[in-house]
Amino acid sequence: MQANKIYKGDALELIHKVDAESVDLIVCDGPYGINADQWDNIPNIQEFNLKLIEVFSEKLKPGGALYLFGKPDCVDFIDYRPFLNLKSKLVWYQPSRLAQGRLNFTNNYDIICYFVKGERPAVFNLDDIRVPQLVELEHRLRCEKVPSVKNGTYAGTKFNENGKNPGDVWGDIKQLTYKSHELLSRDVLHTIQKPLKLMERLVKASSSPGDLVLDPFCGVGTVLAVCEKLGRQYMGFEINPEYIELAKRRLNKVRREEASLLFSK
């Protein structure tokens, strides 16, 4: 299969055509198993995700990364350890969700499971994803002088004027709304289309220019658009022809914008 293309079809069928250990990063925003839509109607989302993890592990290079989107229980009660190493469960916090729960606390976050093939990631570009420090510099510097910090395990942790590690709870990237300029269609809000900033952080963190990024449920092409802009190779799978057309138009727009920037220089 060629890079920088979108392939129409079922992800679980197309994935077998990808060469073994050829992919640097997989961003999988697929079914959540929570609604009645045909594409999301998964009887057992944990077993489905385990199948994905197994086949993705064959396609990732050693040290390659997988980001798997889902709800809090998306990988509960399954043994993914023979295939990939779960490094973190990132919490994408969305405080603007309508809190309508009457018998329980409303779910206000999605999970992004960060897996690595092996013990250590081949790429983790911390400097590319730093976020502003939320503590005063004076307080931070004073904390660094505490003996348990100064002489302890984290003695090398210093204030960085470029920002800090974003951590595993992300509340700084807001979900799309009907008024979002980047929203391509009201039909894809909340289910198909994720914010560019969210996918950009994942791609920047776990890939380098020229790396191959796979999006097996590419929808309207958010990950692919990010890759096009950041100089990554990409491959997308999508079963819905309408989404494919939206994604292709989006990619063409990015290419025109990048060409315009080069010309203006």
Backbone as CSV, one residue per row, in Angstrom:
resi,resn,N_x,N_y,N_z,CA_x,CA_y,CA_z,C_x,C_y,C_z
1,MET,0.843,-1.201,0.000,0.000,0.000,0.000,0.877,1.250,0.000
2,GLN,0.436,2.254,-0.720,1.201,3.478,-0.856,0.869,4.478,0.250
3,ALA,1.853,5.293,0.587,1.649,6.334,1.589,0.943,7.532,0.960
4,ASN,0.416,8.390,1.828,-0.245,9.633,1.437,-1.487,9.382,0.582
5,LYS,-2.230,8.334,0.968,-3.463,7.997,0.280,-4.532,7.589,1.285
6,ILE,-5.791,7.714,0.867,-6.926,7.221,1.646,-7.493,6.003,0.921
7,TYR,-7.658,4.920,1.659,-8.189,3.692,1.082,-9.605,3.461,1.600
8,LYS,-10.511,3.160,0.676,-11.897,2.915,1.050,-12.078,1.446,1.407
9,GLY,-12.656,1.200,2.589,-12.935,-0.165,2.986,-12.934,-0.329,4.489
10,ASP,-13.141,-1.571,4.919,-13.161,-1.927,6.330,-11.746,-1.954,6.882
11,ALA,-11.527,-1.273,7.992,-10.185,-1.175,8.562,-9.606,-2.545,8.899
12,LEU,-10.430,-3.448,9.422,-9.937,-4.761,9.823,-9.551,-5.630,8.632
13,GLU,-10.023,-5.280,7.448,-9.612,-5.986,6.237,-8.401,-5.303,5.598
14,LEU,-8.429,-3.986,5.525,-7.339,-3.243,4.887,-6.028,-3.347,5.665
15,ILE,-6.115,-3.459,6.983,-4.902,-3.467,7.804,-3.982,-4.623,7.442
16,HIS,-4.542,-5.718,6.946,-3.729,-6.884,6.599,-2.888,-6.652,5.340
17,LYS,-3.187,-5.581,4.615,-2.409,-5.257,3.421,-1.219,-4.351,3.737
18,VAL,-1.132,-3.895,4.977,-0.022,-3.040,5.403,1.175,-3.918,5.758
19,ASP,2.350,-3.533,5.318,3.556,-4.313,5.599,3.825,-4.396,7.092
20,ALA,4.339,-5.540,7.522,4.693,-5.729,8.924,5.803,-4.757,9.323
21,GLU,5.681,-4.208,10.535,6.682,-3.302,11.123,7.077,-2.178,10.168
22,SER,6.054,-1.559,9.561,6.312,-0.465,8.618,5.774,0.874,9.095
23,VAL,5.001,0.868,10.198,4.308,2.074,10.651,4.951,2.612,11.927
24,ASP,5.150,3.927,11.978,5.758,4.557,13.157,4.729,4.927,14.212
25,LEU,3.529,5.309,13.779,2.501,5.782,14.697,1.125,5.429,14.157
26,ILE,0.242,4.947,15.045,-1.155,4.714,14.698,-2.018,5.565,15.620
27,VAL,-2.892,6.359,15.035,-3.871,7.132,15.802,-5.234,6.547,15.479
28,CYS,-5.827,5.875,16.449,-7.053,5.114,16.216,-8.227,5.724,16.963
29,ASP,-8.999,6.548,16.270,-10.230,7.111,16.815,-11.394,6.388,16.154
30,GLY,-11.611,5.154,16.598,-12.611,4.300,15.988,-13.867,4.186,16.827
31,PRO,-14.566,3.064,16.724,-15.807,2.878,17.485,-15.593,2.966,18.994
32,TYR,-16.596,3.530,19.677,-16.604,3.584,21.136,-17.544,2.531,21.726
33,GLY,-18.449,2.021,20.883,-19.413,1.035,21.354,-20.448,1.602,22.310
34,ILE,-20.905,2.838,22.060,-21.834,3.472,23.008,-23.138,3.934,22.375
35,ASN,-23.265,3.884,21.032,-24.528,4.298,20.441,-24.977,3.312,19.367
36,ALA,-26.143,3.568,18.807,-26.770,2.606,17.899,-26.372,2.795,16.442
37,ASP,-25.534,3.791,16.141,-25.091,3.962,14.762,-24.394,2.692,14.283
38,GLN,-24.574,2.358,13.027,-24.032,1.104,12.504,-22.527,0.995,12.716
39,TRP,-21.817,2.111,12.485,-20.361,2.072,12.591,-19.891,1.927,14.040
40,ASP,-20.766,2.255,15.007,-20.381,2.223,16.418,-21.068,1.088,17.192
41,ASN,-21.844,0.297,16.502,-22.608,-0.759,17.164,-21.725,-2.000,17.356
42,ILE,-20.905,-1.965,18.407,-19.962,-3.040,18.720,-20.454,-3.768,19.969
43,PRO,-20.798,-5.048,19.888,-21.343,-5.763,21.052,-20.416,-5.767,22.258
44,ASN,-19.107,-5.937,22.013,-18.133,-5.970,23.110,-16.927,-5.137,22.704
45,ILE,-16.897,-3.892,23.166,-15.852,-2.972,22.721,-14.474,-3.394,23.221
46,GLN,-14.398,-4.034,24.379,-13.102,-4.476,24.888,-12.491,-5.550,23.983
47,GLU,-13.285,-6.539,23.603,-12.783,-7.586,22.707,-12.423,-7.005,21.339
48,PHE,-13.220,-6.047,20.872,-12.936,-5.387,19.596,-11.597,-4.660,19.662
49,ASN,-11.372,-3.926,20.755,-10.120,-3.184,20.899,-8.925,-4.120,21.045
50,LEU,-9.120,-5.247,21.701,-8.026,-6.214,21.824,-7.622,-6.746,20.449
51,LYS,-8.613,-6.974,19.595,-8.325,-7.432,18.236,-7.528,-6.369,17.485
52,LEU,-7.921,-5.088,17.665,-7.191,-3.998,17.031,-5.754,-3.936,17.535
53,ILE,-5.594,-4.003,18.837,-4.254,-3.917,19.439,-3.357,-5.026,18.913
54,GLU,-3.908,-6.229,18.791,-3.110,-7.366,18.308,-2.626,-7.136,16.877
55,VAL,-3.530,-6.730,16.007,-3.140,-6.561,14.613,-2.274,-5.311,14.427
56,PHE,-2.538,-4.273,15.207,-1.711,-3.068,15.117,-0.269,-3.353,15.554
57,SER,-0.112,-4.220,16.541,1.230,-4.525,17.039,2.105,-5.139,15.941
58,GLU,1.481,-5.861,15.029,2.230,-6.474,13.932,2.708,-5.430,12.930
59,LYS,1.983,-4.348,12.801,2.298,-3.337,11.793,3.229,-2.245,12.313
60,LEU,3.289,-2.071,13.629,4.149,-1.032,14.211,5.618,-1.450,14.203
61,LYS,6.465,-0.481,13.982,7.897,-0.709,14.149,8.216,-0.858,15.632
62,PRO,9.326,-1.483,15.988,9.743,-1.499,17.397,9.855,-0.068,17.928
63,GLY,9.241,0.179,19.054,9.218,1.533,19.608,8.113,2.395,19.065
64,GLY,7.333,1.865,18.108,6.224,2.618,17.543,5.108,2.800,18.552
65,ALA,4.251,3.794,18.314,3.214,4.158,19.283,1.816,3.987,18.695
66,LEU,0.871,3.691,19.586,-0.552,3.639,19.258,-1.311,4.505,20.244
67,TYR,-2.157,5.390,19.718,-3.111,6.134,20.545,-4.501,5.606,20.209
68,LEU,-5.146,5.002,21.201,-6.455,4.377,21.022,-7.498,5.146,21.814
69,PHE,-8.468,5.741,21.117,-9.522,6.534,21.754,-10.638,5.637,22.275
70,GLY,-11.284,6.073,23.361,-12.433,5.335,23.862,-12.990,5.940,25.130
71,LYS,-13.921,5.222,25.720,-14.496,5.603,27.000,-13.676,4.977,28.136
72,PRO,-13.937,5.345,29.396,-13.087,4.891,30.509,-12.862,3.380,30.589
73,ASP,-13.802,2.579,30.083,-13.652,1.126,30.201,-13.181,0.472,28.902
74,CYS,-12.620,1.246,27.979,-12.365,0.738,26.630,-11.343,-0.393,26.566
75,VAL,-10.456,-0.500,27.556,-9.491,-1.611,27.554,-9.534,-2.389,28.870
76,ASP,-10.636,-2.286,29.596,-10.776,-3.018,30.855,-10.956,-4.514,30.597
77,PHE,-10.396,-5.326,31.493,-10.627,-6.773,31.524,-10.128,-7.508,30.276
78,ILE,-9.164,-6.925,29.578,-8.531,-7.628,28.457,-7.020,-7.601,28.669
79,ASP,-6.337,-8.623,28.189,-4.894,-8.711,28.374,-4.184,-8.298,27.087
80,TYR,-3.832,-7.026,27.007,-3.130,-6.485,25.847,-1.620,-6.621,25.989
81,ARG,-1.139,-7.074,27.140,0.299,-7.090,27.422,1.132,-7.938,26.467
82,PRO,0.616,-9.032,25.894,1.444,-9.775,24.928,1.735,-8.997,23.646
83,PHE,1.013,-7.908,23.417,1.131,-7.198,22.152,1.775,-5.824,22.283
84,LEU,1.284,-5.017,23.199,1.784,-3.654,23.362,1.848,-3.294,24.838
85,ASN,2.659,-2.288,25.122,2.872,-1.829,26.491,2.078,-0.548,26.721
86,LEU,1.118,-0.585,27.650,0.320,0.603,27.967,1.137,1.546,28.835
87,LYS,1.502,2.697,28.279,2.328,3.663,29.000,1.500,4.649,29.811
88,SER,0.367,5.088,29.246,-0.477,6.070,29.935,-1.909,5.953,29.441
89,LYS,-2.833,6.365,30.316,-4.204,6.615,29.896,-4.412,8.121,29.978
90,LEU,-4.425,8.765,28.818,-4.618,10.206,28.780,-6.097,10.532,28.946
91,VAL,-6.383,11.531,29.751,-7.757,11.970,29.975,-7.979,13.256,29.188
92,TRP,-8.863,13.191,28.196,-9.232,14.400,27.455,-10.494,14.954,28.108
93,TYR,-10.302,15.952,28.955,-11.363,16.524,29.792,-12.164,17.535,29.005
94,GLN,-13.485,17.403,29.027,-14.368,18.262,28.256,-15.459,18.850,29.166
95,PRO,-15.121,19.905,29.896,-16.050,20.470,30.885,-17.304,21.075,30.277
96,SER,-17.299,21.328,28.976,-18.468,21.965,28.355,-19.573,20.976,28.007
97,ARG,-19.356,19.677,28.252,-20.416,18.713,27.987,-21.632,18.998,28.873
98,LEU,-22.810,18.765,28.336,-24.026,18.963,29.107,-24.098,17.923,30.232
99,ALA,-24.230,18.386,31.464,-24.276,17.483,32.628,-25.726,17.103,32.905
100,GLN,-26.212,16.055,32.244,-27.614,15.676,32.346,-27.833,14.405,33.170
101,GLY,-26.778,13.849,33.766,-26.942,12.636,34.559,-27.849,12.873,35.763
102,ARG,-28.823,11.988,35.990,-29.753,12.138,37.106,-29.556,11.076,38.178
103,LEU,-28.946,9.963,37.808,-28.708,8.885,38.769,-27.225,8.558,38.922
104,ASN,-26.380,9.299,38.196,-24.942,9.063,38.271,-24.238,10.348,37.844
105,PHE,-22.922,10.388,38.039,-22.142,11.549,37.621,-21.911,11.481,36.116
106,THR,-22.190,12.575,35.424,-22.042,12.624,33.971,-20.586,12.451,33.571
107,ASN,-20.367,11.633,32.546,-19.015,11.444,32.014,-18.578,12.689,31.252
108,ASN,-17.496,13.308,31.712,-17.000,14.537,31.103,-15.620,14.372,30.477
109,TYR,-15.257,13.141,30.126,-13.945,12.953,29.514,-13.919,11.712,28.640
110,ASP,-12.988,11.713,27.691,-12.662,10.531,26.904,-11.275,10.052,27.318
111,ILE,-11.014,8.789,27.041,-9.705,8.208,27.311,-8.942,8.063,25.997
112,ILE,-7.657,8.368,26.036,-6.770,8.078,24.911,-5.662,7.186,25.457
113,CYS,-5.710,5.908,25.121,-4.716,4.954,25.628,-3.448,5.060,24.795
114,TYR,-2.335,5.316,25.480,-1.044,5.485,24.808,-0.236,4.198,24.973
115,PHE,-0.118,3.443,23.882,0.623,2.191,23.871,1.941,2.356,23.124
116,VAL,2.914,1.538,23.498,4.201,1.499,22.806,4.565,0.049,22.523
117,LYS,5.173,-0.192,21.382,5.649,-1.533,21.057,7.043,-1.698,21.652
118,GLY,7.118,-2.373,22.784,8.371,-2.505,23.515,8.342,-1.668,24.778
119,GLU,9.460,-1.570,25.424,9.530,-0.856,26.698,9.642,0.651,26.538
120,ARG,10.326,1.092,25.487,10.585,2.520,25.329,10.104,3.004,23.967
121,PRO,9.527,4.202,23.913,9.116,4.737,22.609,10.328,5.129,21.775
122,ALA,10.248,4.885,20.488,11.326,5.303,19.593,11.376,6.822,19.486
123,VAL,10.204,7.463,19.637,10.105,8.921,19.523,9.193,9.452,20.619
124,PHE,9.647,10.484,21.308,8.773,11.252,22.193,9.320,12.674,22.224
125,ASN,8.707,13.537,21.425,9.205,14.899,21.226,8.601,15.856,22.246
126,LEU,9.102,15.799,23.465,8.532,16.623,24.532,8.594,18.106,24.207
127,ASP,9.703,18.560,23.644,9.844,19.991,23.380,8.822,20.509,22.375
128,ASP,8.246,19.612,21.593,7.259,20.023,20.592,5.847,20.149,21.158
129,ILE,5.640,19.646,22.376,4.271,19.629,22.925,4.183,20.281,24.299
130,ARG,5.192,21.036,24.688,5.163,21.689,25.996,3.990,22.671,26.092
131,VAL,3.450,22.798,27.293,2.349,23.730,27.551,2.795,24.706,28.630
132,PRO,2.142,25.860,28.738,2.572,26.864,29.720,2.552,26.347,31.153
133,GLN,3.540,26.800,31.937,3.554,26.503,33.366,2.406,27.246,34.035
134,LEU,1.735,26.598,34.964,0.612,27.228,35.650,0.969,27.693,37.058
135,VAL,2.245,27.575,37.408,2.691,28.040,38.722,3.631,29.220,38.533
136,GLU,3.678,30.091,39.524,4.577,31.234,39.454,6.022,30.772,39.479
137,LEU,6.845,31.431,38.711,8.249,31.060,38.618,8.915,31.067,39.994
138,GLU,8.622,32.076,40.796,9.243,32.172,42.127,8.906,30.946,42.971
139,HIS,7.647,30.520,42.938,7.235,29.344,43.697,7.915,28.093,43.162
140,ARG,7.994,27.974,41.843,8.623,26.805,41.235,10.093,26.713,41.618
141,LEU,10.803,27.815,41.538,12.230,27.812,41.872,12.453,27.490,43.344
142,ARG,11.553,27.962,44.204,11.677,27.660,45.621,11.478,26.162,45.871
143,CYS,10.529,25.552,45.154,10.295,24.113,45.300,11.516,23.301,44.872
144,GLU,12.223,23.786,43.866,13.388,23.047,43.379,14.530,23.032,44.397
145,LYS,14.486,23.943,45.354,15.547,24.008,46.357,15.264,23.137,47.572
146,VAL,14.077,22.549,47.644,13.766,21.641,48.743,14.709,20.445,48.666
147,PRO,15.351,20.063,49.794,16.345,18.980,49.761,15.855,17.691,49.111
148,SER,14.598,17.305,49.368,14.090,16.049,48.803,14.006,16.103,47.280
149,VAL,13.894,17.316,46.727,13.880,17.472,45.278,15.296,17.680,44.762
150,LYS,16.013,18.544,45.437,17.367,18.896,44.990,18.287,17.691,44.971
151,ASN,18.151,16.809,45.966,19.067,15.671,46.079,18.395,14.331,45.785
152,GLY,17.148,14.378,45.321,16.398,13.140,45.131,16.376,12.661,43.692
153,THR,15.442,11.763,43.427,15.329,11.142,42.103,15.057,12.163,41.007
154,TYR,14.298,13.214,41.346,13.888,14.185,40.338,14.729,15.462,40.394
155,ALA,15.986,15.292,40.778,16.869,16.458,40.890,17.076,17.141,39.546
156,GLY,16.930,16.379,38.461,17.137,16.954,37.136,15.943,17.714,36.608
157,THR,14.845,17.699,37.336,13.647,18.394,36.890,13.758,19.877,37.220
158,LYS,13.845,20.680,36.213,14.011,22.116,36.406,12.911,22.870,35.663
159,PHE,12.690,24.091,36.115,11.738,24.958,35.430,12.221,25.202,34.009
160,ASN,11.336,25.056,33.037,11.677,25.278,31.636,10.828,26.431,31.126
161,GLU,11.484,27.467,30.666,10.757,28.667,30.232,9.887,28.402,29.001
162,ASN,10.125,27.292,28.296,9.321,26.950,27.128,8.054,26.182,27.493
163,GLY,7.896,25.878,28.774,6.696,25.182,29.208,7.007,23.835,29.813
164,LYS,5.959,23.082,30.131,6.103,21.808,30.825,5.464,20.675,30.033
165,ASN,5.710,19.470,30.480,5.031,18.296,29.950,3.513,18.473,30.141
166,PRO,2.690,18.202,29.127,1.248,18.416,29.275,0.573,17.476,30.266
167,GLY,1.296,16.445,30.729,0.711,15.530,31.698,-0.319,14.611,31.068
168,ASP,-1.079,13.918,31.914,-2.031,12.938,31.389,-3.490,13.369,31.518
169,VAL,-3.731,14.632,31.889,-5.087,15.196,31.877,-5.053,16.446,31.013
170,TRP,-5.781,16.410,29.902,-5.741,17.505,28.942,-7.068,18.247,28.946
171,GLY,-7.083,19.393,29.581,-8.269,20.230,29.608,-8.102,21.496,28.809
172,ASP,-6.936,21.644,28.172,-6.639,22.878,27.443,-7.090,22.830,25.984
173,ILE,-7.508,21.654,25.518,-7.989,21.527,24.142,-9.493,21.271,24.183
174,LYS,-10.257,22.225,23.711,-11.707,22.142,23.823,-12.307,21.316,22.690
175,GLN,-13.415,20.650,22.986,-14.126,19.908,21.958,-14.733,20.874,20.951
176,LEU,-15.018,20.384,19.756,-15.623,21.223,18.732,-17.078,21.523,19.079
177,THR,-17.547,22.652,18.599,-18.956,23.028,18.738,-19.497,23.375,17.353
178,TYR,-20.806,23.654,17.285,-21.400,24.017,16.004,-20.825,25.315,15.452
179,LYS,-20.194,26.111,16.311,-19.621,27.381,15.871,-18.131,27.281,15.527
180,SER,-17.534,26.103,15.700,-16.107,25.934,15.417,-15.825,26.119,13.921
181,HIS,-14.845,26.949,13.599,-14.518,27.234,12.204,-14.030,25.986,11.469
182,GLU,-13.397,25.061,12.188,-12.837,23.889,11.515,-13.858,22.772,11.311
183,LEU,-15.054,22.896,11.893,-16.063,21.854,11.746,-16.497,21.752,10.285
184,LEU,-16.404,20.551,9.713,-16.724,20.350,8.304,-18.204,20.067,8.068
185,SER,-18.859,19.461,9.051,-20.274,19.122,8.913,-20.874,18.924,10.292
186,ARG,-22.097,19.392,10.475,-22.766,19.189,11.762,-22.958,17.708,12.060
187,ASP,-23.011,16.885,11.013,-23.234,15.453,11.197,-22.059,14.746,11.861
188,VAL,-20.866,15.350,11.816,-19.677,14.668,12.351,-19.254,15.229,13.710
189,LEU,-20.038,16.165,14.244,-19.699,16.765,15.537,-19.744,15.722,16.649
190,HIS,-18.702,15.713,17.493,-18.588,14.863,18.688,-18.285,13.387,18.391
191,THR,-18.627,12.891,17.210,-18.425,11.463,16.955,-17.290,11.197,15.972
192,ILE,-17.281,11.909,14.854,-16.300,11.639,13.803,-15.120,12.603,13.839
193,GLN,-15.385,13.890,13.995,-14.331,14.895,13.872,-13.822,15.356,15.229
194,LYS,-12.526,15.221,15.429,-11.857,15.713,16.633,-11.097,17.001,16.307
195,PRO,-10.752,17.817,17.316,-10.038,19.075,17.066,-8.652,18.853,16.473
196,LEU,-8.256,19.732,15.601,-6.919,19.673,15.009,-5.832,19.717,16.082
197,LYS,-6.015,20.573,17.088,-4.989,20.721,18.131,-4.762,19.415,18.889
198,LEU,-5.826,18.652,19.082,-5.709,17.382,19.794,-4.875,16.391,18.990
199,MET,-5.211,16.217,17.724,-4.468,15.280,16.886,-3.049,15.771,16.624
200,GLU,-2.886,17.082,16.542,-1.555,17.646,16.324,-0.622,17.315,17.490
201,ARG,-1.144,17.369,18.701,-0.306,17.043,19.856,0.157,15.588,19.806
202,LEU,-0.732,14.685,19.434,-0.378,13.268,19.361,0.658,13.011,18.272
203,VAL,0.433,13.604,17.110,1.350,13.397,15.986,2.716,14.003,16.283
204,LYS,2.736,15.192,16.854,4.013,15.830,17.194,4.777,15.031,18.243
205,ALA,4.049,14.506,19.231,4.702,13.802,20.328,5.363,12.518,19.871
206,SER,4.714,11.763,18.998,5.146,10.386,18.745,5.554,10.102,17.309
207,SER,5.900,11.128,16.565,6.437,10.908,15.221,7.370,12.050,14.855
208,SER,8.187,11.804,13.856,9.108,12.808,13.339,8.811,13.028,11.861
209,PRO,9.271,14.151,11.288,9.050,14.382,9.860,9.525,13.188,9.029
210,GLY,8.685,12.778,8.079,9.006,11.640,7.223,8.484,10.317,7.738
211,ASP,8.094,10.235,9.023,7.551,8.995,9.588,6.189,8.682,8.972
212,LEU,5.819,7.396,9.044,4.533,6.955,8.516,3.511,6.854,9.638
213,VAL,2.410,7.577,9.477,1.320,7.599,10.454,0.089,6.951,9.821
214,LEU,-0.507,6.007,10.530,-1.708,5.325,10.051,-2.918,5.744,10.875
215,ASP,-3.996,6.113,10.179,-5.279,6.372,10.824,-6.281,5.381,10.231
216,PRO,-6.598,4.303,10.949,-7.455,3.252,10.389,-8.940,3.599,10.344
217,PHE,-9.350,4.652,11.028,-10.735,5.139,10.969,-10.653,6.642,10.737
218,CYS,-10.235,7.032,9.544,-9.790,8.422,9.365,-10.915,9.428,9.250
219,GLY,-12.166,8.975,9.075,-13.276,9.924,9.061,-13.077,11.023,8.039
220,VAL,-13.141,12.277,8.502,-13.005,13.417,7.592,-11.558,13.912,7.502
221,GLY,-10.620,13.107,7.983,-9.210,13.352,7.687,-8.452,14.297,8.593
222,THR,-8.859,14.423,9.848,-8.161,15.347,10.743,-6.693,14.962,10.928
223,VAL,-6.438,13.689,11.225,-5.056,13.231,11.420,-4.252,13.396,10.137
224,LEU,-4.865,13.081,9.016,-4.159,13.185,7.732,-3.807,14.636,7.410
225,ALA,-4.719,15.550,7.724,-4.457,16.973,7.491,-3.297,17.458,8.350
226,VAL,-3.249,16.990,9.590,-2.149,17.331,10.489,-0.832,16.805,9.922
227,CYS,-0.850,15.556,9.451,0.368,14.960,8.886,0.838,15.718,7.646
228,GLU,-0.108,16.103,6.803,0.238,16.860,5.597,0.926,18.166,5.969
229,LYS,0.417,18.822,6.985,0.983,20.100,7.427,2.340,19.928,8.088
230,LEU,2.521,18.839,8.838,3.749,18.637,9.623,4.821,17.824,8.903
231,GLY,4.563,17.435,7.666,5.582,16.711,6.908,5.723,15.252,7.267
232,ARG,4.637,14.646,7.728,4.629,13.204,7.982,4.001,12.488,6.793
233,GLN,4.449,11.253,6.537,3.759,10.386,5.600,2.505,9.876,6.300
234,TYR,1.492,9.532,5.549,0.260,9.072,6.195,-0.466,8.056,5.325
235,MET,-1.351,7.329,5.974,-2.211,6.361,5.308,-3.537,6.342,6.065
236,GLY,-4.644,6.475,5.344,-5.941,6.508,6.001,-6.882,5.453,5.455
237,PHE,-7.686,4.867,6.336,-8.744,3.933,5.954,-10.093,4.549,6.329
238,GLU,-11.062,4.448,5.452,-12.400,4.946,5.759,-13.420,4.219,4.888
239,ILE,-14.525,3.839,5.487,-15.540,3.073,4.770,-16.632,3.952,4.173
240,ASN,-16.772,5.175,4.694,-17.834,6.073,4.249,-17.329,6.957,3.107
241,PRO,-17.886,6.815,1.884,-17.382,7.597,0.745,-17.575,9.105,0.906
242,GLU,-18.611,9.529,1.619,-18.827,10.967,1.822,-17.724,11.558,2.688
243,TYR,-17.315,10.820,3.714,-16.229,11.299,4.559,-14.919,11.353,3.782
244,ILE,-14.716,10.377,2.911,-13.493,10.354,2.103,-13.404,11.599,1.227
245,GLU,-14.529,11.984,0.626,-14.530,13.187,-0.214,-14.235,14.434,0.612
246,LEU,-14.817,14.522,1.804,-14.524,15.658,2.680,-13.051,15.682,3.057
247,ALA,-12.491,14.508,3.348,-11.080,14.414,3.726,-10.173,14.827,2.571
248,LYS,-10.504,14.391,1.363,-9.679,14.741,0.200,-9.701,16.237,-0.055
249,ARG,-10.888,16.851,0.074,-10.982,18.304,-0.105,-10.168,19.034,0.964
250,ARG,-10.220,18.489,2.151,-9.474,19.083,3.259,-7.972,19.008,3.014
251,LEU,-7.507,17.859,2.540,-6.088,17.690,2.245,-5.644,18.621,1.122
252,ASN,-6.467,18.765,0.110,-6.138,19.683,-0.983,-6.026,21.118,-0.491
253,LYS,-6.896,21.492,0.444,-6.843,22.832,1.010,-5.541,23.045,1.781
254,VAL,-5.133,22.046,2.562,-3.876,22.148,3.307,-2.701,22.294,2.341
255,ARG,-2.723,21.513,1.269,-1.632,21.578,0.287,-1.557,22.962,-0.347
256,ARG,-2.715,23.534,-0.662,-2.733,24.876,-1.255,-2.189,25.910,-0.269
257,GLU,-2.587,25.784,0.992,-2.121,26.724,2.010,-0.615,26.609,2.215
258,GLU,-0.102,25.374,2.244,1.338,25.181,2.424,2.109,25.699,1.218
259,ALA,1.572,25.482,0.016,2.220,25.983,-1.203,2.242,27.503,-1.205
260,SER,1.160,28.100,-0.742,1.082,29.560,-0.685,2.111,30.135,0.268
261,LEU,2.296,29.454,1.414,3.294,29.905,2.380,4.691,29.820,1.814
262,LEU,4.986,28.728,1.091,6.309,28.579,0.474,6.544,29.654,-0.581
263,PHE,5.498,29.933,-1.358,5.616,30.935,-2.416,5.850,32.323,-1.839
264,SER,5.190,32.614,-0.697,5.315,33.945,-0.090,6.692,34.186,0.496
265,LYS,7.424,33.087,0.765,8.773,33.235,1.308,9.780,33.551,0.209
